[in-house]
Amino acid sequence: MFYIGIDIAKHNHEASIIDSDGSLLCESISFSNSQKGCEKLIALLERFSVDPDNCIVGMEATGHYWLSIYSYLFELGFDLKVINPIQSDAFRKMYIRQTNNDSKDSFVIAQIMRFGQFSSSSLSDENIMALRQLSRYRFCLVDDCSDLKRKVICLLDQVFPEYSSLFSDIFGVTSKELLLKYPTPEDMLSVSATKLSNFISKCSRGRYGRSKAEEIQSAAKSSFGIKFASNAFSFQIKQMIEQIKFIENHLKELEKEITELLVQTNQVITTIPGIGNVLGGVIIGEIGDISRFESAPKLVAYAGLDVRVSQSGQFTGTQMKISKRGSSYLRRAIWMAATVAAFSDPVLSEYYQSLRARGKHHLTAIGAVSRKLCNIIFAVLRDDKPYEPMPKR
């Protein structure tokens, strides 16, 4: 059996080949992240009669740079293992004096493959890969939209600080359309109450009328916002509202695509409280094949929801925090689901309330619920059966 370790980089990868005894067959080689570079690697493997049936190929999940070489070797039928760089740290220290700096990392990865002490990721299902890509892209858009909203609020606090009291949601449909057309108090006062009333009535489909228009103009008239450079503020607010609307439209299309993919991949995940199609897509995309996790605690650790204890000598810390190692996307999705499940599922709600009754902070209790929810996710995906909530005691 042969073991191949590939050290991933942006432009050039490096590969080492060892045999079953852990001995290097040759010096490590560097090859470019391209078709020609991969052909160079295959030529080296053929030189030592290494083929997909007698080797294991390992590489670290370094950003997104491993995806191309993974895809290339996967098409050729190689047994591929993708490991987290954290797993190779201990081995790297062991072999630091036995190899030179250039070949150390690829040699260490090959040795990890030989010992088999690792957990790996895989891209065996195209739908799962698609879910992962789209779900991460959605988080990116959501964060961009949230950032723009914070900036709009900052601008309104300067030019129209009273505006936040006029609408329950500043970024509701009516409010966005109003800010897009009349972004400053001066703009809102530049039209008659009748024209403003007709405008907001149309935007709100009759929910708001004359009284709301008068309330807006009254607040605008007595506003304590700054009056200078109003054109600059107006320009910024308009552009940011346009960007928010644009992103929100994209999010609707994106969430529809994620839902369709999830239906094709795994619908059982949405039977768990707090997990809808969008969060379900994130969770399935990040977990992939549940069989690669031996137990629920392994999944909890992968999500970075395991508790980290600070300990040194006789000292043991009393403040325990989650490790936050592993997939931040999975952790975020489970945490968001837990904030809903803590008040909707009978068992998780009872657990949350018991923690609060013992004086635990809300976030501490949600963290504990997140771990419980992670255990439920593991069981549901492992058994491939819908979640059945237990009756409240």
Number of C-alpha atoms within 10 A of each C-alpha: 12 26 25 28 28 27 26 23 16 12 10 14 23 22 25 26 29 22 16 13 10 15 12 18 12 11 11 19 17 18 18 17 19 15 12 10 16 18 14 15 17 13 13 16 17 10 8 12 10 19 16 16 11 12 22 21 24 27 28 25 18 16 10 10 17 20 14 14 18 20 12 15 16 15 8 11 11 17 15 22 20 22 21 16 12 10 16 18 13 10 15 18 11 10 15 13 10 9 12 11 9 13 19 20 27 26 32 27 30 28 29 22 24 23 11 9 11 13 15 17 17 16 19 11 12 10 19 26 17 18 27 22 15 20 26 18 14 21 16 12 18 16 12 14 21 13 12 17 19 11 15 22 17 14 18 22 16 14 24 23 18 18 19 13 11 13 13 9 12 17 17 11 13 21 19 20 20 17 22 18 14 19 25 26 27 18 15 22 17 11 13 12 20 12 12 23 20 15 20 22 18 14 16 15 11 12 11 17 19 16 10 18 21 16 13 22 21 14 19 22 13 11 17 15 17 12 15 9 9 16 12 9 18 22 13 16 26 21 12 17 21 16 16 23 16 12 17 15 11 14 18 12 11 17 17 14 16 25 19 13 19 25 13 10 17 16 19 17 25 20 17 20 22 22 22 15 19 20 23 27 31 29 25 25 26 25 22 20 17 18 11 14 17 11 14 19 16 16 23 24 20 22 29 21 28 22 16 14 14 12 10 8 5 5 8 11 10 9 8 13 14 16 15 16 14 17 15 15 19 25 25 19 22 27 24 16 22 29 20 16 24 24 17 14 19 17 18 25 19 16 19 24 16 13 18 16 10 8 11 14 12 14 12 17 20 25 22 23 25 28 25 17 23 24 17 17 25 23 17 19 19 15 10 13 13 15 18 10 13 10 8 10 6
